[in-house]
């Protein structure tokens, strides 16, 4: 099996991938229908109301970050996912019935958006961490990238199908179809062979909620990664606002909006597949990706026609998925396994929790100054994120560090942190035993490294 798809050699991952792909198609259909209902049925093209809806969905991951990460580390992740996926299925079905019967109102939709966010706050970090339970550490980065490929394949299919269904039979049916697709994930979770799951590392000490915060505080590279992800999540990744308002500006209906979301996913899928070919995730690529996102967003805001705007979205999608997939893989593969759930919960809270702050602002800008100004705001945030990453790269000394002087974190799923040198393995030394330093903390490693560089 090629390096790009090496995680498919694991039965549990294959089952998970298929279930996630079907479920993701449904979730993208629901996301498209939710935005369109708020924008065209519950309001008179009010992008601000759409921003509030997004904020209510993404606020809970930020508010509950400590609890959700601790839960993902403390309890059986497969059983947690069975609960969260069943709840999300039920909520989608209820929304569909209310829309079809004409009972749905804007305040009621706000309430459902918040409930969806509450469940997703527990579902997201658990799903992210569960990938590491399915495959060995050496395939974790590949598995994360293939997950992104699944997500963006669904992103190509879901919005376009949703647009067609909305025009053909109405928005409510989209929510009901989404509820049905959750059955694929539930069946997949039931089929997973629990005896073949990768053993999870046990945290030493008191297993406290705050341990994840302290761990990240001692990792400047993670702090910088989280800062870049926050800026993109808050201001740059409000694609439902960008695409729906631009579709209306070009005189398109729901099918035109859905098509834009699917075209965005073409570039996203390409970025995810390229990420799957890489042996490991590197923070430099996160920085480069934010720069590409800023450039693509700035260009897309200048496009004079629907189809030219659609073409630029492919480059935007490629840039954002390259950035986010690499950032996710970097966090997963360089984090202490015993703290992975808490660190990933913090990562997801920063990524999704930025939306409650940014989406209402972006929606207001789109209402007051037009959708192009809102896109410019997102591009500006991406440029700032790129600048933060580049400055850190220079100040930390990583920009010009020679290959022979690099050090990297290598994580054993059942042992404390180790250090391996150099970061870039040659074919000849790839199979050698790492240098184990079990009692040395990450901040101490960083200080020793700075001394050697001096």
C-alpha positions as CSV (number, residue, x, y, z in Angstrom):
1,X,0.0,0.0,0.0
2,X,1.4,3.4,-1.0
3,X,2.7,5.8,1.7
4,X,-0.2,8.1,1.2
5,X,-2.8,5.5,2.3
6,X,-0.7,3.4,4.8
7,X,-3.2,3.8,7.6
8,X,-5.7,1.8,5.6
9,X,-3.7,-1.3,6.3
10,X,-5.3,-1.1,9.8
11,X,-8.8,-2.7,9.9
12,X,-10.1,-0.4,12.6
13,X,-9.0,2.7,10.7
14,X,-10.7,1.5,7.5
15,X,-14.0,1.0,9.3
16,X,-13.6,4.4,11.0
17,X,-12.8,6.2,7.7
18,X,-15.9,4.8,5.9
19,X,-18.2,5.7,8.7
20,X,-16.7,9.1,9.1
21,X,-17.0,9.8,5.4
22,X,-20.7,9.1,5.2
23,X,-21.4,11.0,8.4
24,X,-19.3,14.0,7.2
25,X,-21.4,14.2,4.0
26,X,-24.5,14.5,6.2
27,X,-22.9,17.1,8.5
28,X,-21.9,19.3,5.6
29,X,-25.4,19.1,4.2
30,X,-26.7,20.2,7.5
31,X,-24.2,23.0,7.8
32,X,-25.2,24.3,4.4
33,X,-28.9,24.1,5.2
34,X,-28.5,25.7,8.6
35,X,-26.8,28.7,7.1
36,X,-29.3,29.0,4.3
37,X,-32.3,28.8,6.6
38,X,-31.0,31.6,8.8
39,X,-30.0,33.8,5.9
40,X,-33.1,33.4,3.7
41,X,-36.0,31.9,5.7
42,X,-35.6,33.2,9.2
43,X,-34.2,36.6,8.3
44,X,-34.0,38.9,5.3
45,X,-30.4,38.1,4.2
46,X,-29.1,39.1,7.6
47,X,-25.4,38.0,7.7
48,X,-25.2,39.3,11.3
49,X,-27.8,36.7,12.4
50,X,-25.8,34.1,10.6
51,X,-22.7,35.1,12.5
52,X,-24.5,34.9,15.8
53,X,-25.7,31.4,14.9
54,X,-22.1,30.3,14.2
55,X,-20.9,31.9,17.4
56,X,-23.5,30.0,19.4
57,X,-22.3,26.7,17.8
58,X,-18.7,27.3,18.5
59,X,-18.8,29.0,21.9
60,X,-19.2,25.7,24.0
61,X,-15.9,24.2,23.0
62,X,-14.2,27.3,24.4
63,X,-16.3,27.5,27.5
64,X,-15.9,23.8,28.3
65,X,-12.3,23.2,27.2
66,X,-11.0,22.0,30.5
67,X,-13.8,19.5,31.1
68,X,-14.1,18.1,27.6
69,X,-10.3,17.4,27.3
70,X,-10.3,15.7,30.7
71,X,-13.3,13.6,29.7
72,X,-11.5,12.6,26.4
73,X,-8.5,11.4,28.5
74,X,-10.4,9.9,31.3
75,X,-13.1,7.8,29.7
76,X,-13.5,5.2,26.9
77,X,-13.4,7.3,23.7
78,X,-15.4,4.8,21.6
79,X,-18.3,4.8,24.1
80,X,-18.2,8.6,24.4
81,X,-18.4,8.8,20.6
82,X,-21.4,6.5,20.5
83,X,-23.2,8.9,22.9
84,X,-22.3,12.1,21.1
85,X,-23.0,10.8,17.7
86,X,-26.4,9.5,18.8
87,X,-27.2,12.9,20.3
88,X,-26.2,14.8,17.2
89,X,-28.4,12.5,15.1
90,X,-31.4,13.2,17.3
91,X,-30.9,16.9,17.3
92,X,-30.6,17.0,13.5
93,X,-33.9,15.0,13.2
94,X,-35.7,17.4,15.5
95,X,-34.5,20.5,13.6
96,X,-35.7,18.9,10.4
97,X,-39.2,18.2,11.7
98,X,-39.5,21.8,13.1
99,X,-38.4,23.3,9.7
100,X,-40.7,21.1,7.7
101,X,-43.7,21.9,9.9
102,X,-43.0,25.7,9.8
103,X,-42.5,26.0,13.6
104,X,-38.8,27.0,13.5
105,X,-38.1,30.6,14.5
106,X,-34.8,32.5,14.7
107,X,-34.6,32.3,18.6
108,X,-35.3,28.6,18.5
109,X,-32.6,28.1,15.9
110,X,-30.2,30.0,18.1
111,X,-31.1,27.6,20.9
112,X,-30.5,24.5,18.7
113,X,-27.2,26.0,17.5
114,X,-26.0,26.2,21.1
115,X,-27.1,22.7,21.9
116,X,-25.3,21.4,18.8
117,X,-22.2,23.3,20.1
118,X,-22.5,21.7,23.5
119,X,-22.5,18.2,22.1
120,X,-19.8,19.0,19.6
121,X,-17.6,20.3,22.5
122,X,-17.3,16.8,23.8
123,X,-17.4,15.1,20.4
124,X,-14.6,17.0,18.7
125,X,-11.6,16.4,21.0
126,X,-12.7,12.8,21.6
127,X,-12.8,12.1,17.8
128,X,-9.4,13.8,17.3
129,X,-7.8,11.8,20.1
130,X,-9.5,8.6,19.1
131,X,-7.5,8.6,15.8
132,X,-4.4,7.9,17.9
133,X,-6.2,4.9,19.4
134,X,-6.7,3.4,16.0
135,X,-3.2,3.5,14.5
136,X,0.4,3.3,15.8
137,X,2.3,6.6,16.5
138,X,4.3,6.4,13.3
139,X,1.1,6.5,11.3
140,X,-0.7,9.1,13.4
141,X,0.2,12.1,11.1
142,X,-0.9,10.1,8.0
143,X,-4.2,9.1,9.7
144,X,-4.9,12.8,10.6
145,X,-4.3,13.8,7.0
146,X,-6.6,11.1,5.7
147,X,-9.2,12.2,8.1
148,X,-8.9,15.6,6.6
149,X,-9.2,14.1,3.1
150,X,-12.5,12.3,4.3
151,X,-13.7,15.6,5.7
152,X,-13.1,17.5,2.5
153,X,-14.3,14.8,0.2
154,X,-17.6,15.1,2.2
155,X,-17.3,18.9,1.8
156,X,-17.3,18.5,-2.0
157,X,-20.4,16.3,-1.9
158,X,-22.5,17.6,1.0
159,X,-23.0,21.3,0.2
160,X,-23.8,20.6,-3.5
161,X,-26.3,17.8,-2.6
162,X,-27.8,20.1,0.0
163,X,-28.3,22.9,-2.5
164,X,-30.1,20.5,-4.9
165,X,-32.3,19.1,-2.1
166,X,-33.2,22.6,-0.8
167,X,-34.3,23.7,-4.3
168,X,-36.1,20.4,-5.1
169,X,-38.0,19.5,-1.9
170,X,-37.1,22.0,0.9
171,X,-34.6,22.7,3.6
172,X,-36.1,20.5,6.3
173,X,-35.4,17.3,4.4
174,X,-31.6,18.1,4.5
175,X,-31.6,17.9,8.3
176,X,-33.5,14.5,8.2
177,X,-31.0,13.1,5.7
178,X,-28.1,14.2,7.9
179,X,-29.7,12.3,10.8
180,X,-29.7,9.1,8.7
181,X,-26.0,9.5,7.8
182,X,-25.1,9.4,11.5
183,X,-26.0,5.7,11.5
184,X,-22.9,5.0,9.4
185,X,-20.7,6.3,12.2
186,X,-22.6,4.5,14.9
187,X,-22.3,1.2,13.0
188,X,-18.6,1.8,12.4
189,X,-18.0,2.4,16.1
190,X,-19.8,-0.9,16.8
191,X,-17.6,-2.8,14.3
192,X,-14.3,-1.6,15.6
193,X,-12.2,-4.3,17.2
194,X,-11.5,-3.1,20.7
195,X,-8.8,-5.6,21.3
196,X,-6.8,-4.1,18.4
197,X,-6.9,-0.5,19.7
198,X,-3.5,1.0,20.6
199,X,-3.0,0.9,24.4
200,X,-3.5,4.4,25.8
201,X,-0.8,6.0,28.0
202,X,-1.8,6.5,31.6
203,X,-1.1,9.8,33.2
204,X,1.2,9.8,36.2
205,X,0.2,11.9,39.2
206,X,-3.2,13.5,39.9
207,X,-4.4,13.7,36.3
208,X,-5.7,17.2,36.8
209,X,-7.6,19.4,34.3
210,X,-5.0,22.1,34.4
211,X,-2.2,19.8,33.4
212,X,-2.9,20.4,29.7
213,X,-2.7,24.2,30.1
214,X,0.6,23.9,32.0
215,X,2.0,21.6,29.3
216,X,1.1,23.9,26.5
217,X,2.5,26.9,28.4
218,X,5.9,25.1,28.5
219,X,5.9,24.5,24.7
220,X,6.5,27.8,22.8
221,X,6.0,26.0,19.5
222,X,2.5,25.0,20.5
223,X,1.7,28.5,21.8
224,X,2.7,29.9,18.4
225,X,0.7,27.2,16.6
226,X,-2.4,27.9,18.7
227,X,-2.1,31.7,18.1
228,X,-2.0,31.1,14.3
229,X,-4.9,28.7,14.5
230,X,-7.0,31.1,16.6
231,X,-6.6,34.0,14.1
232,X,-7.6,31.8,11.1
233,X,-10.5,30.2,13.0
234,X,-11.9,33.5,14.3
235,X,-11.7,35.6,11.2
236,X,-10.4,33.6,8.2
237,X,-12.5,30.4,8.2
238,X,-16.0,31.9,8.2
239,X,-16.7,30.4,4.8
240,X,-20.5,30.0,5.3
241,X,-20.7,33.8,5.6
242,X,-18.2,34.5,2.8
243,X,-19.7,32.0,0.3
244,X,-23.4,32.7,1.0
245,X,-23.1,36.5,0.8
246,X,-21.0,36.3,-2.3
247,X,-23.5,33.9,-3.9
248,X,-26.3,36.4,-3.2
249,X,-24.1,39.3,-4.6
250,X,-23.7,37.3,-7.8
251,X,-27.5,36.6,-7.9
252,X,-27.3,32.9,-7.1
253,X,-29.7,30.7,-5.1
254,X,-29.1,27.9,-2.6
255,X,-27.6,25.6,-5.3
256,X,-25.1,28.3,-6.3
257,X,-24.1,28.7,-2.6
258,X,-23.7,24.9,-2.2
259,X,-21.6,24.7,-5.4
260,X,-19.2,27.3,-4.0
261,X,-18.7,25.2,-0.8
262,X,-18.1,22.1,-2.9
263,X,-15.5,23.9,-5.1
264,X,-13.8,25.1,-2.0
265,X,-13.5,21.5,-1.0
266,X,-11.7,20.5,-4.2
267,X,-8.7,22.5,-3.2
268,X,-9.1,21.3,0.4
269,X,-9.1,17.6,-0.7
270,X,-5.9,18.2,-2.7
271,X,-4.2,19.8,0.4
272,X,-5.3,16.9,2.6
273,X,-4.0,14.2,0.2
274,X,-0.6,16.0,-0.1
275,X,-0.4,16.2,3.7
276,X,-1.0,12.4,3.8
277,X,2.1,11.8,1.7
278,X,4.3,13.6,4.3
279,X,6.1,11.5,6.8
280,X,5.6,14.0,9.6
281,X,3.9,17.4,10.3
282,X,6.2,20.4,10.6
283,X,5.4,23.8,12.0
284,X,7.1,25.6,9.1
285,X,4.4,24.3,6.8
286,X,1.8,25.7,9.1
287,X,3.4,29.2,8.7
288,X,3.7,28.8,4.9
289,X,0.0,27.7,4.8
290,X,-1.2,30.8,6.6
291,X,0.7,33.0,4.1
292,X,-0.9,31.2,1.2
293,X,-4.3,31.5,2.8
294,X,-3.8,35.3,3.1
295,X,-2.8,35.6,-0.5
296,X,-5.6,33.5,-1.8
297,X,-8.2,35.3,0.3
298,X,-7.0,38.7,-0.9
299,X,-7.2,37.7,-4.5
300,X,-10.7,36.1,-4.2
301,X,-12.1,39.4,-2.8
302,X,-11.2,41.0,-6.1
303,X,-12.9,38.6,-8.4
304,X,-15.6,40.3,-10.6
305,X,-17.7,37.2,-11.5
306,X,-19.1,34.1,-9.8
307,X,-16.9,31.6,-11.7
308,X,-13.7,33.5,-11.2
309,X,-14.5,33.7,-7.5
310,X,-15.2,30.0,-7.5
311,X,-11.8,29.2,-9.0
312,X,-10.0,31.2,-6.4
313,X,-11.8,29.2,-3.7
314,X,-9.9,26.1,-4.7
315,X,-6.6,27.8,-3.8
316,X,-8.2,29.1,-0.6
317,X,-9.3,25.5,0.3
318,X,-5.9,24.1,-0.5
319,X,-4.2,26.7,1.8
320,X,-6.5,26.3,4.8
321,X,-6.4,22.5,4.8
322,X,-2.7,22.4,4.4
323,X,-2.4,24.7,7.4
324,X,-5.0,23.0,9.6
325,X,-4.1,19.4,8.8
326,X,-0.4,20.1,9.5
327,X,-1.2,22.0,12.7
328,X,-3.4,19.1,13.9
329,X,-0.9,16.5,13.0
330,X,1.9,18.5,14.7
331,X,-0.1,18.8,17.9
332,X,-1.0,15.1,18.0
333,X,2.4,13.7,17.2
334,X,4.5,15.9,19.5
335,X,2.2,15.9,22.6
336,X,2.7,13.7,25.6
337,X,0.2,10.8,25.0
338,X,-1.1,11.0,28.6
339,X,-2.2,14.6,28.0
340,X,-3.2,14.3,24.4
341,X,-7.0,14.6,25.0
342,X,-6.6,17.8,27.1
343,X,-4.2,19.4,24.6
344,X,-6.4,18.5,21.7
345,X,-9.4,19.9,23.5
346,X,-7.5,23.1,24.0
347,X,-6.5,23.1,20.3
348,X,-10.1,22.6,19.2
349,X,-11.4,25.2,21.6
350,X,-9.0,27.7,20.2
351,X,-9.8,26.8,16.6
352,X,-13.6,26.6,17.1
353,X,-13.8,29.0,20.0
354,X,-12.5,31.8,18.0
355,X,-15.6,31.8,15.9
356,X,-17.9,33.3,18.6
357,X,-15.6,36.3,18.7
358,X,-14.9,36.6,15.0
359,X,-18.0,35.4,13.2
360,X,-20.3,38.2,14.5
361,X,-17.7,40.8,13.6
362,X,-17.2,39.2,10.1
363,X,-21.0,39.1,9.7
364,X,-21.4,42.7,10.7
365,X,-18.6,43.8,8.2
366,X,-20.4,41.8,5.5
367,X,-23.7,43.6,6.2
368,X,-22.2,47.1,6.6
369,X,-19.5,47.1,3.9
370,X,-20.2,44.1,1.8
371,X,-18.9,40.5,1.6
372,X,-15.6,41.5,-0.1
373,X,-14.6,43.6,2.9
374,X,-15.4,40.6,5.1
375,X,-13.1,38.5,3.0
376,X,-10.3,41.1,3.3
377,X,-10.7,41.0,7.0
378,X,-10.1,37.2,7.0
379,X,-7.1,37.6,4.7
380,X,-5.6,40.3,7.0
381,X,-6.0,38.0,10.0
382,X,-4.2,35.2,8.1
383,X,-1.4,37.6,7.2
384,X,-1.0,38.5,10.9
385,X,-0.9,34.8,11.8
386,X,1.8,34.2,9.2
387,X,3.8,37.1,10.6
388,X,3.6,35.8,14.1
389,X,4.8,32.4,13.0
390,X,7.7,33.8,10.9
391,X,8.9,36.1,13.7
392,X,8.9,33.2,16.2
393,X,10.8,31.1,13.7
394,X,13.5,33.8,13.4
395,X,13.7,34.6,17.1
396,X,13.8,31.0,18.2
397,X,16.7,30.3,15.9
398,X,14.9,27.6,13.9
399,X,15.0,29.5,10.6
400,X,18.7,28.8,10.0
401,X,19.3,25.8,12.2
402,X,21.4,23.1,10.5
403,X,20.0,19.6,10.1
404,X,22.7,18.1,12.3
405,X,21.8,20.5,15.2
406,X,18.0,19.9,15.3
407,X,16.3,18.1,18.1
408,X,12.7,16.9,18.0
409,X,10.2,15.4,20.4
410,X,9.6,11.7,19.8
411,X,6.6,10.2,21.7
412,X,6.4,6.7,22.9
413,X,2.7,5.8,23.6
414,X,3.6,3.9,26.8
415,X,6.6,5.8,28.1
416,X,7.5,9.4,29.1
417,X,8.8,11.9,26.6
418,X,12.0,11.1,24.7
419,X,14.4,13.2,22.6
420,X,15.7,12.1,19.3
421,X,18.5,13.8,17.2
422,X,18.5,14.7,14.5
423,X,14.9,15.7,13.5
424,X,15.3,14.6,10.0
425,X,16.0,10.8,9.9
426,X,18.0,9.3,7.1
427,X,17.1,5.9,5.7
428,X,20.2,4.5,7.4
429,X,19.3,5.7,11.0
430,X,15.5,5.6,10.9
431,X,15.4,2.3,12.7
432,X,17.8,3.1,15.5
433,X,16.8,3.3,19.1
434,X,15.9,6.9,20.3
435,X,18.0,8.5,23.1
436,X,15.6,8.3,26.1
437,X,15.6,11.1,28.6
438,X,12.5,10.1,30.7
439,X,13.0,12.6,33.5
440,X,13.6,15.7,31.5
441,X,10.7,18.1,31.0
442,X,9.9,19.9,27.8
443,X,11.0,23.4,29.1
444,X,14.3,21.9,30.3
445,X,14.9,20.4,26.9
446,X,14.2,23.8,25.3
447,X,16.7,25.5,27.6
448,X,19.4,23.0,26.9
449,X,18.8,23.4,23.2
450,X,19.2,27.2,23.5
451,X,22.4,26.8,25.4
452,X,23.9,24.5,22.7
453,X,22.8,27.0,20.0
454,X,24.5,29.8,21.9
